[in-house]
């Protein structure tokens, strides 16, 4: 189980941010034409380097804006790093942004097939697992309701259920379990444990709840202001992170 499956190799990510807030495309183009549009560089990640082995449960902790979500998007292939590279040794099921891959005007029934197709599932695959997906998400009474009428917790339930309908090599979870009720969070944690313990799925997990990271993950990396501050046993990293305010 020491086979590397995610290799984050000296990854840096820089964004160019407009120096002033522009409220419309018209304002943007006027400022651009007049030469008044200036950008400043923001280093979201700076030389992040670590290796995740198959079957690891890795938590990623850090304060808001530290670069956690940016790192997960790079791992999932949503963003291309400015420097460095990420090597992936398997299939990925990403749960990065709630509602990503959903058309909120469509019903949950339609979105299950749409989201499944985006994850590479065939219609036959969804047909065979449709009832299980609906039962796990607990949305049977709302299947034919447009998802724009769903709460964020209900959206998360459908997203998690579809993403874990298969057995991915790597499950990437970013705050998806922070919404909704604690009973469903427990249900999701149980599903994660089944995937990792029973099938060797690797977990990359971001949560604002340090207790949840400790409970779900055995290893953790702490990223602060784009820099990797600490890596190791999840309990050690989470304990150090808890004392951040004492510095």
HELIX and SHEET records of a PDB file:
HELIX    1   1 UNK A   25  UNK A   33  1                                   9    
HELIX    2   2 UNK A   68  UNK A   75  1                                   8    
HELIX    3   3 UNK A  108  UNK A  118  1                                  11    
HELIX    4   4 UNK A  123  UNK A  137  1                                  15    
HELIX    5   5 UNK A  140  UNK A  142  5                                   3    
HELIX    6   6 UNK A  147  UNK A  149  5                                   3    
HELIX    7   7 UNK A  152  UNK A  163  1                                  12    
HELIX    8   8 UNK A  176  UNK A  178  5                                   3    
HELIX    9   9 UNK A  182  UNK A  199  1                                  18    
HELIX   10  10 UNK A  210  UNK A  216  1                                   7    
HELIX   11  11 UNK A  234  UNK A  242  1                                   9    
HELIX   12  12 UNK A  244  UNK A  246  5                                   3    
SHEET    1   A 3 UNK A  39  UNK A  53  0                                        
SHEET    2   A 3 UNK A   4  UNK A  18 -1                                        
SHEET    3   A 3 UNK A  83  UNK A  88 -1                                        
SHEET    1   B 6 UNK A  92  UNK A  95  0                                        
SHEET    2   B 6 UNK A 170  UNK A 174  1                                        
SHEET    3   B 6 UNK A 202  UNK A 206  1                                        
SHEET    4   B 6 UNK A  57  UNK A  61  1                                        
SHEET    5   B 6 UNK A 219  UNK A 224  1                                        
SHEET    6   B 6 UNK A 227  UNK A 233 -1                                        
END                                                                             
